[in-house]
Amino acid sequence: ASPPAPGPVPLAVPVTPSTKRTTGLLAALVTVPVVLTGLWLSGRIVRPLRILEADMARVRQLDLEGDLRLESRFREIARMRDAVLGMKAGLDAELIYQVMNNSSGRSRMLEVRGLRMVKDDYDNPTMKVKIFQKDLKIIESFAASLNCPTPLFTSTNQVYLSALAMGLGDKDTASVCAVLEQWAQLKRK
């Protein structure tokens, strides 16, 4: 006769009310954080889409009174591009910031990130480039799932990818100004 085939050895664990309670408690301890994390993550994904949806509905109805909340990283890149252009032309970064911040292009993003550009200081980030890159991947995947072309998004994403490649992943997203400065071969004085 051949020896018995190896396999799982059943463990004899008595099922008591105490083990049932412990198992239920462990299941709850695992399930609750997973559910809460899922809810938090879905909120992070859905919130900007709801804002964009509401703004696009206003645009479709030609309701252009008041501010649209289309603050986006596209605008951040555009403003930093304009700042780099001005600096390349010989203007002072502080002057550029003041003009931009006192014009129709004023925004909360410019107030916060523009000062970082002026000081050329991207430490102590409010949003790290590497964290924001995760958001960009979610947006890119969502657009791809809808077969929706996103040329501005794709171009903008390249600037953030360049920031990562330059080692700026732990810096504030305003560090895209440093990327654009390098592309323009701008040396600050």
N, C-alpha and C positions, 0 to 999 in steps of 0.2 A: 504494500500500500504506500502511496506517496504521501509526503507530509502535507498538512493543510496549506492552502494558498494564503500568502500574506495579504492582509487587508486591514481595514479599520477595526479596532478593537472597541466594542461597545463599552461605555463606562456606565456603571450602575450608580446613577445619582438619584437619590430619592426626591420625588417631587412633593414638596410640602408647601403649605400656605406661605411660609417664610421665603422659600426660593422663588415662588411665583411673584411675591411682592418685590423682591430684590430684582428679578428680571424685568418686571414692569417699570420699576424706578430707573434702572439702567437704560431701558429703551427710551423713556421720557427724557433722560438727561442727554441722550444722543440726538433725539429727534428735535427737541425744542431749539437748540442752537442752529441746527441745519435749516429749519424752517425760518427762523429769524434772519439768518444770513441770506437766504433766498429772497425774502421780502425786501431786505435792505438793498440787495443787488438789483432786483427788478425795479425798485424806485429810482436807483441811479441811472438805469437805462431808459426808463419811461419818461422821467421828468423832462429832460431836454427835448424829447420827441413831442411831448404834449405842448410845450412852449412853442416849438417850431410849428406844430399843427395849428395852434391858435393864431400865430402871426401870419401864417400862410392863408388862413381863412380870411383874416383882415385884409391882406393884400388882394386876394381874389375879389373881395367886395369893394375894393378901392377905398377902404376905410384907413386912410393914412394919417389921420389926426392922432396926435400924441406920439410917444416913442414906441417903435417896435422893439421887441426884446431880442433882436437877432444878433446879440453880442456873441461873437464866435471867435474861434481861433483864426478864422480867415481874416477877420478885422485886425486881430493882434499882429498877424504877419504883415498885413498891408500897412499898418501904422509903423511897424518897425522898419519895413522897407522904405517908407517915406523918410523916416528919421535917418537911416543910413544914407539915403540919397542926399539929404540936406548936409549931413556931416561930410560926405565925400565932396560936396560943393564948397566946404569950408565953413559952414555954419556951426555954432556952438550947440552942443547937445541940450543944454539947459534952455537956450532960446527956442530951439525946435519944440521941446516939450511944452514950454509956455504958450507958444503959438497954437500948437495942436490942442492943448487943453482948454484954450479960450476960444475955440472955433466950433463950428457945427459938428466936427468930428469928435467932440468931447465924449468920454464914456468912463464908466467906473474902471473898466479894464485898463484904459490909458492912464488914469490917475495912479493906479497901483503899479502897473508894469512899466509905465513911462519913467517913473522915478528910478526904477532899477536900471533902465536903459541909460539915463543921464549919468548915474553913478558907476555904470559898468560893473554892477554888483548883483549877482544872481544867487547869492547864498541865502540861507534861511527861507526856503521856498514856501509859497502858499500852495503851489501845485508843482510837483516834481515832473520833469519831462518823462521819466520812465513810467510814472503812474499814469500820466495823461496818455501815453502810448497805448496802454491797455484799453482806455476808452476809445481811442481811434480804431483799434482792432475790432471792437464791438460794432462801431458804426460802419466800418468797412464791410464786415461780415453781413450786417443787416442789409446794407445797400446791395451787396452781391446776391443775397437771397431773393431780392426783388428784381434782379437783373436791371438795376437802376444805375446809369452812368453818373459818376460824381467827379468831373474833371477838376473843379476847384478844390474839392476835398483831397483828391489824389496829389495835386501839386503841393498843397499845404502840408500834407503828411510827409512829403519828402524833406521839408525843412526840419520837422521834428525828428525824423530818422537821422538826418545829418547831425543834429544836436547830440543824439545818442552816440553816433559814430565819433564825434569830437570829445566824448567823455563828459558830456554835460547832463547825463541822466539824473543825477541827484540835485541839479540846479533848478531854479524856477523856470517855468516855461518862457518867461521873458528873455531867457538866454538865446532864443532864436535870433535876437538882435546880433549877438556875437557870431552866429552862423552867417547871417546876411553880410555882416562886416567882413568876414573872411572871404566870402564869395566875391565881394566887391573890392577886395584887397585894400580895405580901409585900415589904416594905422592911426589910432587915436593919439593925440598929442598929450 
